[in-house]
Amino acid sequence: MQTVYLHTFPPVPHVYSISPFGIKVESWLRLHGINYECVHCFEFGPKGQIPFVLVGDEVRDEREGHAVRVPVV
């Protein structure tokens, strides 16, 4: 199975994440049993947004409907 890399803000004291969207995507990945790793960073994705997901070398954007089509290999 291919690993999904979730790029999101690092945790801060008393808060798991400052990004509700990052929490949403990570929760979705957990609920669907998808193998993922969090990459804590302050670097924004190609569209200037964070969080973003990398599958292989491809950026997936949930607003384009890709988040629900993560390939399971």
Sequence and secondary structure as in RCSB ss.txt:
>XXXX:A:sequence
MQTVYLHTFPPVPHVYSISPFGIKVESWLRLHGINYECVHCFEFGPKGQIPFVLVGDEVRDEREGHAVRVPVV
>XXXX:A:secstr
   EEEEE   BTTBS S HHHHHHHHHHHHTT  EEEEE S   TTS SSEEEETTEEE GGGT GGG    
